[in-house]
Amino acid sequence: MKLVILDHHALNPGDMDLTELRSFGEVTVYPRSKPEEVVDRIGDAEMIFINKVVIDRNVMDACPNLRYVGVMATGYNVVDIDAARERGIVVTNIPDYSTESVAQFTFALILARANRVYEHSASVHAGEWIASPDFSYWKYPLIDVRDKTLGIFGFGAIGQRVAKIALAMGMRVLYYTRTHHPELDTEDCHYAEEDTVLAQADIVTLHLPLTKDNEGMVCKDWIAKMKDGAWLINTARGGLIREEDLAQALKDGKLGYAASDVVRVEPMAADCPLLDAPNMTITPHIAWASFEARDRLMKIAAENVRCYLAGKPQNNVAQ
């Protein structure tokens, strides 16, 4: 059996083991694939694995042997699911592999600002502590997150894990989600309407999938409902935010800080409005990418194949 991995570098720059996948057949690995290369590289392979490579109806028509598409991510919008279903092609994804990694990274973005870790390290390396007449100094206000209100938009596995961390740190949690689950509510963590979360949260964090309904939801009017000086954290999807509106809110001082691990166009475009926004931290879509999370992903990917070959596909999103 022929297996082809079309864009493996982002997931596995060399520290992941492919032994399990290789046990299923002949594996060909491409670090990256341009759209015009996809059909030729798939060739007569029955199974392919992708992350961000688009597999549309035309690709499926040109590769009639294709029976299995393994998406090495949770989101599978890069695959034409209707076309796959029509052809009986199994499409699997990898759910819940990055929950711990993303939740941890969310707080890394929050705490880096609360404690100004980078700025003070840079100050020390610039020689300012050596020259200081005092044993201790701080160049920016340091903030305790205890007793602050965290507003969570999206309360799936990641949102719930973020809430648990926040509660452990003494924060109050309000969350908004389309489907309220009263059994998840406690005295210090409970559902509230969207406008209530925005009005009361000192820090708002996004943990939503990107849909047609919520694309660009973080806009000028949405931000206007937030507390003055509030923080916004996005480790979900860049398309949730109208970047020009967020940049303006930071420039105007409406928001005190924002951090995003994702942007609307990835890799980032040179004219991204967030690049020159003040009080803005940007990281290159790495919240998911801890070694442990990627290791879990690879193990689930192999198990997806094992179940498929046994005639009992799991995580099949094209049923």
Buried (B, 14 or more C-beta within 10 A) or exposed (E): EBBBBBBBEBBBEEEBEBEBBEEBBEBBBBEEBEEEEBBEBBBEBBBBBBBBBEBBEEBBEEBEEBBBBBBBBBBBEBBBBEBBBEBEBBBBBBBEBBBBBBBBBBBBBBBBBBBBEEEBEEBEEEEEBEEEEEEEEEEEEEBEBEEBBBBBBBBBBBBBBBBEBBBEBEBBBBBBBEEBEEEBBEEEBBBBEBEBBBBBBBBBBBBBEBEEEBEBBBBEEBBEEBBEEBBBBBBBBBBBBBBBBBBBBBBEEBBBBBBBBBBBEEEBEEEBBBBEBEBBBBBEBEBBBBEEBBBBBBBBBBBBBBBBBEEEBBBBBBE
